[in-house]
Amino acid sequence: MIAMQPSYVHPAYKLTIPASFAKKYFEKKRDNALLRTVDGKTWSVVYNYDLSNGKVTAQIGHGWKEFAHENHLKVGDVCVFELINLKEEKYSNRKSMQRHSCSKVPEAVVAANKVTSLNPFFKVNIRSSHVEHGSLTVPVEFVWMYAKKSIENVTLQVASRQWTVKLLIYRSPHQGCFSAGWSSFAKENSIQVGDACIFEFVNSETMLLKVSILRNVK
């Protein structure tokens, strides 16, 4: 867990990694790593690790500036980095768990994290881009495991109503998103920033997903 300092977001744009973490997991003095946010987007970065005179220093340099810019990181934000693949050194960044350290995690996000199901599912915390740009990035695992090449649309279901939404799959990088139809779905279900949506596979063959919407209210 790292709180954003001025040098992390401007002008140096280098992120200092805790010495204890680097000493335990970094095997090379310099190598590539992959940062992936919860919506499936990825950024390639380079880390530097030095151990001299008994002092450990580690930083993420190249690629961090783009990551900070595109995720709108500000001083006081808190990022949680979770090592999910040591071999390939991919780091899942649960960005902005706290905003300026004094604000609370949205109630909907807290509730969504407690949800479990026997069916395959994924969760998305709704951001401004999801309601303003008319698209929703879906996790990489979803694209790899459930979206067949012949599938162009998915069906989203809330209660007894259904919406057809176009699914776009990008080969490089391996990402996918809901595009045409998502805007109507979000509007008709009054989805807002701070809400959390849980997409549960009712039928993976026909790509029917039941959507549970957790509102950002107390």
C-alpha positions as CSV (number, residue, x, y, z in Angstrom):
1,M,0.0,0.0,0.0
2,I,1.6,3.3,-1.1
3,A,0.3,6.8,-0.6
4,M,1.0,9.1,-3.5
5,Q,3.7,11.7,-2.8
6,P,4.5,14.8,-5.0
7,S,7.5,13.1,-6.6
8,Y,5.4,10.0,-7.6
9,V,2.9,12.0,-9.6
10,H,5.0,15.0,-10.7
11,P,7.6,16.0,-11.9
12,A,10.0,13.0,-11.3
13,Y,7.3,10.4,-11.9
14,K,9.1,7.6,-10.1
15,L,7.4,5.4,-7.6
16,T,9.4,4.2,-4.6
17,I,8.7,0.5,-3.7
18,P,8.9,-0.5,-0.1
19,A,12.3,-2.1,0.7
20,S,10.8,-5.1,2.4
21,F,8.7,-5.9,-0.6
22,A,11.5,-5.5,-3.1
23,K,14.0,-7.5,-1.0
24,K,11.5,-10.4,-0.8
25,Y,10.2,-10.5,-4.4
26,F,12.6,-8.8,-6.8
27,E,15.2,-11.1,-8.2
28,K,16.8,-8.9,-10.8
29,K,18.3,-5.4,-10.5
30,R,16.3,-4.2,-13.5
31,D,13.4,-5.9,-15.2
32,N,10.0,-5.3,-16.8
33,A,6.7,-5.7,-15.0
34,L,3.1,-5.3,-15.8
35,L,0.6,-3.1,-13.9
36,R,-3.0,-4.1,-14.3
37,T,-6.0,-2.3,-12.8
38,V,-9.2,-4.0,-11.7
39,D,-10.9,-3.1,-15.0
40,G,-8.4,-5.2,-17.0
41,K,-6.3,-2.4,-18.5
42,T,-2.5,-3.0,-18.4
43,W,0.6,-0.8,-18.5
44,S,4.2,-2.0,-19.1
45,V,6.7,-0.5,-16.6
46,V,10.4,-1.0,-15.7
47,Y,11.6,-1.4,-12.1
48,N,15.1,-0.8,-10.7
49,Y,16.4,-2.6,-7.6
50,D,19.6,-1.9,-5.9
51,L,21.2,-3.4,-2.8
52,S,24.4,-1.7,-1.7
53,N,26.0,-1.1,1.7
54,G,23.1,-3.0,3.2
55,K,20.6,-0.4,1.9
56,V,17.7,-1.5,-0.4
57,T,16.3,1.0,-2.9
58,A,13.7,0.1,-5.5
59,Q,11.7,2.2,-7.9
60,I,9.3,1.9,-10.8
61,G,10.5,4.4,-13.5
62,H,9.8,3.9,-17.2
63,G,6.1,3.6,-17.9
64,W,5.0,4.9,-14.5
65,K,4.3,8.4,-15.8
66,E,1.8,7.1,-18.3
67,F,0.1,5.0,-15.7
68,A,-0.2,7.9,-13.3
69,H,-1.6,10.2,-16.0
70,E,-4.1,7.8,-17.4
71,N,-5.4,6.8,-13.9
72,H,-5.5,10.5,-12.8
73,L,-3.4,9.8,-9.7
74,K,-3.1,12.7,-7.3
75,V,-1.1,13.5,-4.1
76,G,-2.9,11.7,-1.2
77,D,-4.4,8.9,-3.3
78,V,-3.5,5.4,-2.0
79,C,-2.7,2.5,-4.3
80,V,-2.7,-1.1,-3.2
81,F,-0.4,-3.3,-5.3
82,E,-1.1,-7.0,-5.2
83,L,1.5,-9.4,-6.6
84,I,-0.6,-11.9,-8.6
85,N,2.1,-13.5,-10.8
86,L,5.6,-13.7,-9.5
87,K,7.1,-15.4,-12.5
88,E,5.8,-12.8,-15.0
89,E,5.8,-10.1,-12.3
90,K,2.4,-8.7,-13.0
91,Y,1.0,-6.4,-10.4
92,S,-2.7,-5.8,-9.9
93,N,-3.2,-2.2,-8.8
94,R,-6.4,-1.6,-6.9
95,K,-6.2,2.1,-7.6
96,S,-7.7,4.7,-5.4
97,M,-8.9,2.6,-2.5
98,Q,-8.7,5.9,-0.7
99,R,-9.0,9.4,-2.1
100,H,-6.8,11.9,-0.4
101,S,-6.6,9.5,2.6
102,C,-9.5,11.0,4.5
103,S,-12.3,9.8,2.2
104,K,-14.0,6.5,2.6
105,V,-14.2,3.6,0.2
106,P,-17.7,3.7,-1.5
107,E,-20.2,1.6,0.3
108,A,-21.1,-0.2,-2.9
109,V,-17.4,-1.3,-3.3
110,V,-17.3,-2.6,0.2
111,A,-20.5,-4.6,-0.3
112,A,-19.4,-6.0,-3.7
113,N,-16.2,-7.3,-2.2
114,K,-18.3,-9.5,0.1
115,V,-20.3,-11.1,-2.7
116,T,-19.7,-14.7,-3.7
117,S,-21.5,-17.0,-6.1
118,L,-21.3,-20.6,-7.3
119,N,-21.4,-19.3,-10.8
120,P,-18.4,-17.6,-12.5
121,F,-18.6,-13.8,-12.0
122,F,-16.7,-10.6,-12.1
123,K,-17.1,-7.2,-10.5
124,V,-16.6,-3.7,-11.8
125,N,-16.5,-0.5,-9.7
126,I,-18.2,2.1,-11.8
127,R,-16.0,5.1,-12.8
128,S,-16.9,8.3,-14.6
129,S,-15.5,6.9,-17.9
130,H,-18.0,4.0,-17.7
131,V,-21.0,6.3,-17.7
132,E,-19.6,9.1,-19.9
133,H,-17.9,7.3,-22.7
134,G,-20.5,4.6,-23.3
135,S,-18.2,1.6,-22.8
136,L,-17.1,-0.7,-20.0
137,T,-13.8,-2.5,-19.9
138,V,-14.1,-6.1,-18.8
139,P,-11.5,-8.2,-17.1
140,V,-8.9,-10.0,-19.1
141,E,-9.8,-13.3,-17.5
142,F,-13.4,-12.9,-18.8
143,V,-12.1,-12.5,-22.4
144,W,-9.8,-15.5,-22.2
145,M,-12.1,-17.9,-20.4
146,Y,-15.6,-17.1,-21.6
147,A,-15.7,-14.9,-24.7
148,K,-15.5,-17.2,-27.7
149,K,-14.2,-15.7,-31.0
150,S,-17.6,-16.2,-32.6
151,I,-19.3,-14.2,-29.9
152,E,-20.0,-10.6,-30.8
153,N,-22.8,-9.8,-28.3
154,V,-23.7,-10.6,-24.7
155,T,-27.0,-10.3,-23.0
156,L,-27.2,-8.5,-19.7
157,Q,-30.2,-9.2,-17.5
158,V,-31.5,-7.3,-14.5
159,A,-34.6,-8.9,-12.9
160,S,-36.8,-9.9,-15.9
161,R,-35.4,-7.3,-18.4
162,Q,-32.6,-8.0,-20.8
163,W,-30.3,-5.8,-22.9
164,T,-28.1,-6.8,-25.8
165,V,-24.6,-5.3,-25.6
166,K,-21.8,-5.6,-28.1
167,L,-18.6,-7.2,-26.9
168,L,-15.3,-6.0,-28.5
169,I,-12.2,-8.1,-28.1
170,Y,-8.7,-6.7,-28.8
171,R,-5.9,-9.1,-29.5
172,S,-3.2,-6.7,-28.4
173,P,-3.4,-6.0,-25.6
174,H,-5.6,-8.8,-24.5
175,Q,-8.6,-6.8,-23.4
176,G,-12.3,-6.6,-24.0
177,C,-15.1,-4.1,-23.4
178,F,-18.8,-3.7,-23.7
179,S,-19.6,-1.0,-26.2
180,A,-22.8,-0.5,-28.2
181,G,-25.8,-1.0,-25.9
182,W,-23.9,-0.4,-22.7
183,S,-24.8,3.2,-22.6
184,S,-28.5,2.4,-22.8
185,F,-28.1,-0.3,-20.2
186,A,-26.4,2.1,-17.8
187,K,-28.9,4.9,-18.4
188,E,-32.0,2.7,-18.0
189,N,-30.6,1.2,-14.8
190,S,-29.5,4.6,-13.4
191,I,-25.9,3.4,-12.9
192,Q,-23.8,6.1,-11.4
193,V,-20.2,6.7,-10.4
194,G,-19.4,4.9,-7.2
195,D,-21.8,2.0,-7.8
196,A,-20.6,-1.5,-8.3
197,C,-21.8,-4.0,-10.8
198,I,-21.5,-7.8,-10.4
199,F,-21.8,-9.8,-13.7
200,E,-22.7,-13.4,-13.1
201,F,-22.7,-16.0,-15.9
202,V,-26.1,-17.6,-16.0
203,N,-25.4,-19.3,-19.4
204,S,-21.8,-19.1,-20.7
205,E,-22.8,-20.7,-24.0
206,T,-25.2,-17.9,-24.9
207,M,-23.2,-15.3,-22.9
208,L,-26.2,-14.4,-20.7
209,L,-25.0,-12.5,-17.6
210,K,-27.2,-11.6,-14.7
211,V,-26.2,-8.1,-13.4
212,S,-26.5,-7.1,-9.8
213,I,-26.2,-3.4,-9.1
214,L,-25.0,-2.2,-5.7
215,R,-25.8,1.4,-5.2
216,N,-23.3,3.8,-3.6
217,V,-25.7,4.7,-0.8
218,K,-25.5,4.0,3.0
